[in-house]
Structures are given as structure tokens and as C-alpha cells.
Amino acid sequence: MQMILKKRILRDFKENLPRYLALGLMVILGMYIVISLVRRYDCQRECKSGEGTVRGRRPVQPVCADEQRRTEETD
């Protein structure tokens, strides 16, 4: 019984190969569109490019420990 089912599945896949390829392509393109829209929304929300200001995810840290001490002393 299992052998007949395996042959039938393979035959069905071979007959409808263009359909399966088109369906896979549509799924991949849909995922690409959703991911690109989410990234675009995050960038616009984070950067606020309309105001001319740029914000990063983390504050900029001094390069070395000496420089950090100097900035703390001047504050």
C-alpha cells in the first residue's frame, strides 16, 4: 500500500511541477515584500529622516578609557 502511495505522490508532483514552482515563487516573493516593509517602517521610525536628525540604537561611546575619563572630568 505504501509503495503505491509513494508512486502516486511522485507522479502527481511530476505532473504539477510548474504549479508547485509558481506557488513556491509566490511564497518567497510574499515573504520578501513583508520583510522589506517591516524594515522600511523600522528605519523610518528610528531615523526620523523628515526632521533631519539621526538616532542610533545605542549612544556613541568614547573610543578608549582615557578619553572616557577626560569626558567625565569635564562634565
Wavefront OBJ file of the C-alpha trace (Angstrom):
o trace
v 0.000 0.000 0.000
v 2.794 2.435 0.878
v 4.647 1.749 -2.364
v 1.560 2.605 -4.401
v 1.114 5.828 -2.428
v 4.764 6.823 -2.951
v 4.480 6.270 -6.697
v 1.268 8.265 -6.816
v 2.793 11.193 -4.912
v 5.839 11.270 -7.192
v 3.664 11.072 -10.300
v 1.439 13.875 -9.010
v 4.467 16.040 -8.214
v 5.964 15.500 -11.674
v 2.673 16.330 -13.405
v 2.143 19.536 -11.417
v 5.744 20.703 -11.146
v 5.095 24.133 -12.744
v 2.278 24.761 -10.254
v 4.470 23.880 -7.287
v 7.314 26.057 -8.583
v 4.962 29.013 -9.124
v 3.495 28.547 -5.660
v 6.970 28.462 -4.094
v 7.963 31.600 -6.000
v 4.833 33.401 -4.779
v 5.581 32.433 -1.175
v 9.176 33.671 -1.462
v 8.104 36.978 -3.043
v 5.438 37.470 -0.383
v 7.984 36.948 2.380
v 10.360 39.387 0.662
v 7.677 42.078 0.469
v 6.641 41.697 4.112
v 10.230 41.755 5.384
v 11.144 44.791 3.289
v 8.060 46.694 4.509
v 8.864 45.929 8.141
v 12.487 47.041 7.715
v 11.356 50.225 5.976
v 8.928 51.029 8.793
v 11.603 50.416 11.449
v 14.100 52.635 9.637
v 11.633 55.484 9.234
v 10.558 55.263 12.863
v 14.126 55.093 14.144
v 15.839 57.607 11.865
v 13.080 60.221 11.590
v 14.600 61.378 8.315
v 11.972 64.092 7.882
v 13.359 66.090 10.824
v 16.951 65.945 9.642
v 18.121 64.129 12.775
v 19.630 60.688 13.004
v 19.358 58.470 16.048
v 21.201 55.216 16.545
v 20.174 52.220 18.566
v 22.880 52.864 21.177
v 24.568 56.054 22.331
v 28.045 56.653 20.957
v 30.729 55.550 23.408
v 34.214 57.094 23.716
v 36.971 55.293 21.846
v 39.233 54.441 24.787
v 39.230 54.547 28.595
v 41.464 57.682 28.748
v 39.076 59.587 26.578
v 36.173 58.440 28.724
v 37.908 59.713 31.881
v 38.563 63.077 30.221
v 34.924 63.455 29.234
v 33.810 62.571 32.784
v 36.246 65.108 34.308
v 34.994 67.933 32.079
v 31.347 67.214 32.956
l 1 2 3 4 5 6 7 8 9 10 11 12 13 14 15 16 17 18 19 20 21 22 23 24 25 26 27 28 29 30 31 32 33 34 35 36 37 38 39 40 41 42 43 44 45 46 47 48 49 50 51 52 53 54 55 56 57 58 59 60 61 62 63 64 65 66 67 68 69 70 71 72 73 74 75
